[in-house]
Every structure is written in structure tokens, then in C-alpha cells.
């Protein structure tokens, strides 16, 4: 199963952020339902092929695709764990006074 997220070409960065928030919400709801997902921005490379297949209007831009289903825990790809720490890319400012 899959999902493709499009945005009107006239929209700007705030609406692109909205798409990311929407996709994250869908992913959380899928987990709650016992399903898995994988967002894939690489689908944007194939926007012309998808537009021809799906009949997407010219004024829409493909943001991302998402695979939806159930992961195979035995597949080695699902065993990968990043060595990055959230501290490597996120900083919370707690002293705001």
C-alpha cells in the first residue's frame, strides 16, 4: 500500500512544513493501528512518471511518497540502528530568561 503527498505549486515553505506534519501524523496513526510506514522523498524524482500514471494536475507538486504495510523483522534492513544521538542534531534551549 502507498500514499503520495502533493502540494499546490503556488504554496510556499509553510505548506511544505504542513505536509511533513501531516505525514508524521499519518505515520503515528499507522503505528497505533499496528502498521508500519516508510516516508520516501526520492519519489519526487519520478514526479513525471507518477503524474502520467495518476493523472495528477499540472499545478500539483509531489512532496513525497510513503510505503505502508508491515515490516519484516527478519529482514536485515530492519535491523539497522543509527549510531547518531539526538544530541548530534538537536539542541533544546532551556534558559529563556
C-alpha positions in Angstrom: 0.0 0.0 0.0 1.2 3.5 -0.6 0.5 7.2 -0.3 1.6 10.2 -2.3 1.5 13.6 -0.8 1.1 16.5 -3.3 1.0 20.3 -2.7 -0.2 23.1 -5.0 2.7 24.7 -6.8 1.6 28.2 -5.6 2.2 27.2 -1.9 5.5 28.1 -0.2 7.7 26.7 2.6 5.0 26.9 5.4 2.8 24.5 3.4 5.7 22.2 2.8 6.1 22.0 6.5 2.4 21.3 6.8 2.9 18.3 4.6 5.7 17.0 6.8 3.5 17.4 9.9 0.6 15.6 8.1 2.9 12.7 7.0 4.2 12.3 10.6 0.7 12.3 11.9 -0.3 9.6 9.4 2.8 7.6 10.4 1.9 7.8 14.1 -1.7 6.8 13.4 -0.4 3.8 11.4 1.8 2.7 14.3 -1.2 3.0 16.6 -3.1 0.7 14.2 -0.2 -1.8 14.3 1.1 -1.0 10.8 4.5 0.3 9.7 5.4 3.0 7.2 8.4 4.4 5.4 8.4 8.0 4.1 10.3 8.4 0.8 11.2 11.8 -0.6 13.0 10.0 -3.5 9.6 9.6 -5.2 9.9 13.3 -6.2 12.5 12.3 -8.8 9.7 10.3 -10.6 7.1 13.0 -10.5 6.5 13.0 -14.3 6.0 9.2 -14.4 3.7 9.3 -11.4 1.7 12.3 -12.8 1.2 10.4 -16.1 0.1 7.3 -14.2 -2.1 9.0 -11.6 -3.4 11.8 -13.8 -2.1 14.5 -11.4 -3.0 18.1 -12.3 -0.1 20.2 -13.6 -0.4 22.7 -10.7 0.4 20.0 -8.1 4.0 19.2 -6.9 4.9 15.8 -5.5 6.4 16.2 -2.0 6.9 12.6 -1.0 5.6 9.0 -1.1 5.1 6.6 1.7 5.1 2.8 1.8 2.5 1.4 4.2 2.3 -2.1 5.5 4.0 -4.4 8.0 7.8 -4.7 8.4 9.6 -8.0 8.2 11.5 -8.2 11.4 13.8 -10.9 10.0 14.9 -8.7 7.1 18.5 -7.4 7.8 17.4 -3.9 6.5 15.1 -3.7 9.5 17.9 -4.5 12.0 19.8 -1.3 11.2 20.1 1.2 14.1 21.7 4.5 13.6 24.7 5.4 15.9 23.6 9.1 15.9 22.4 10.6 19.1 19.6 13.2 19.1 22.3 15.5 20.7 24.1 15.4 17.4 21.5 17.4 15.6 19.0 18.8 18.2 19.6 21.4 21.0 17.0 22.4 23.5 17.2 26.0 24.9 16.0 25.7 28.4 17.3 29.1 29.8 14.9 31.6 28.2 15.2 34.2 31.0 
